[in-house]
């Protein structure tokens, strides 16, 4: 009987470990699902970073590109600065 206890205990331990491999918290299907979620989140992060870069560039243009805004306002809307006189020559 003593000869059968050790192999039976080892087999039981092997079955428990094998069960953990397929059904436990760190199981193969669970790890596969988490890897899929990680890939999806990384894709969303890349999209968000691109959107942030676009918005940052737009903010930079709006802050530093006042000359362009002023030029458009003068040519398209006929706006003038304070203490300026607007003269339009008709052809």
KESE-459807 format. One record per residue (C-alpha): chain; residue number from 1; residue in one letter; x, y, z. Coordinates in nm, 3 decimals. Each point is the difference from the previous one (the first is absolute). Example, Ala and Ser with C-alpha at 12.3 -4.5 7.8 and 13.67 -1.06 7.14 Angstrom:
<atoms>
A_1_A_1.230_-0.450_0.780;
A_2_S_0.137_0.344_-0.066;
</atoms>
This chain:
<atoms>
A_1_X_0.000_0.000_0.000;
A_2_X_0.289_0.238_0.073;
A_3_X_0.125_-0.049_-0.353;
A_4_X_-0.325_0.135_-0.147;
A_5_X_-0.039_0.316_0.212;
A_6_X_0.285_0.195_-0.158;
A_7_X_-0.103_-0.061_-0.363;
A_8_X_-0.365_0.070_0.087;
A_9_X_0.098_0.328_0.169;
A_10_X_0.213_0.098_-0.300;
A_11_X_-0.282_-0.081_-0.241;
A_12_X_-0.247_0.198_0.213;
A_13_X_0.242_0.294_0.004;
A_14_X_0.042_-0.027_-0.376;
A_15_X_-0.378_0.003_-0.050;
A_16_X_-0.036_0.306_0.224;
A_17_X_0.274_0.187_-0.182;
A_18_X_-0.142_-0.100_-0.337;
A_19_X_-0.344_0.124_0.113;
A_20_X_0.152_0.334_0.099;
A_21_X_0.165_0.023_-0.340;
A_22_X_-0.333_-0.032_-0.183;
A_23_X_-0.259_0.136_0.242;
A_24_X_0.177_0.214_0.260;
A_25_X_0.073_0.372_0.020;
A_26_X_0.313_-0.023_-0.214;
A_27_X_-0.150_-0.249_-0.242;
A_28_X_0.085_-0.010_-0.368;
A_29_X_-0.344_0.124_-0.116;
A_30_X_0.000_0.279_0.259;
A_31_X_0.349_0.115_-0.100;
A_32_X_-0.101_-0.009_-0.366;
A_33_X_-0.308_0.213_0.072;
A_34_X_0.208_0.250_0.199;
A_35_X_0.255_0.023_-0.282;
A_36_X_-0.283_0.084_-0.240;
A_37_X_-0.127_0.270_0.235;
A_38_X_0.353_0.138_0.031;
A_39_X_0.042_0.018_-0.377;
A_40_X_-0.336_0.180_-0.035;
A_41_X_0.095_0.249_0.273;
A_42_X_0.335_0.067_-0.165;
A_43_X_-0.180_0.069_-0.329;
A_44_X_-0.235_0.243_0.177;
A_45_X_0.298_0.168_0.168;
A_46_X_0.170_0.052_-0.337;
A_47_X_-0.318_0.157_-0.140;
A_48_X_-0.035_0.225_0.304;
A_49_X_0.365_0.106_-0.028;
A_50_X_-0.052_0.090_-0.366;
A_51_X_-0.309_0.203_0.088;
A_52_X_0.196_0.174_0.277;
A_53_X_0.280_0.082_-0.243;
A_54_X_-0.247_0.147_-0.250;
A_55_X_-0.164_0.212_0.270;
A_56_X_0.337_0.112_0.131;
A_57_X_0.107_0.107_-0.349;
A_58_X_-0.328_0.186_-0.046;
A_59_X_0.043_0.180_0.332;
A_60_X_0.356_0.090_-0.092;
A_61_X_-0.118_0.140_-0.334;
A_62_X_-0.274_0.203_0.167;
A_63_X_0.236_0.141_0.262;
A_64_X_0.291_0.079_-0.228;
A_65_X_-0.184_0.052_-0.326;
A_66_X_-0.165_0.331_0.084;
A_67_X_0.155_0.155_-0.308;
A_68_X_-0.202_-0.234_-0.221;
A_69_X_-0.321_0.080_0.187;
A_70_X_0.071_0.372_-0.024;
A_71_X_0.076_-0.024_-0.371;
A_72_X_-0.326_-0.186_-0.068;
A_73_X_-0.198_0.246_0.210;
A_74_X_0.150_0.295_-0.190;
A_75_X_-0.044_-0.145_-0.348;
A_76_X_-0.334_-0.178_0.036;
A_77_X_-0.178_0.211_0.260;
A_78_X_0.163_0.339_-0.048;
A_79_X_0.099_0.025_0.366;
A_80_X_0.248_0.262_0.120;
A_81_X_0.201_0.051_0.315;
A_82_X_-0.062_0.281_0.243;
A_83_X_0.132_0.336_-0.128;
A_84_X_0.019_-0.129_-0.359;
A_85_X_-0.178_0.142_-0.297;
A_86_X_-0.134_-0.243_-0.259;
A_87_X_0.027_0.118_-0.355;
A_88_X_-0.151_-0.201_-0.284;
A_89_X_0.082_0.083_-0.358;
A_90_X_-0.266_-0.092_-0.252;
A_91_X_0.114_-0.098_-0.348;
</atoms>
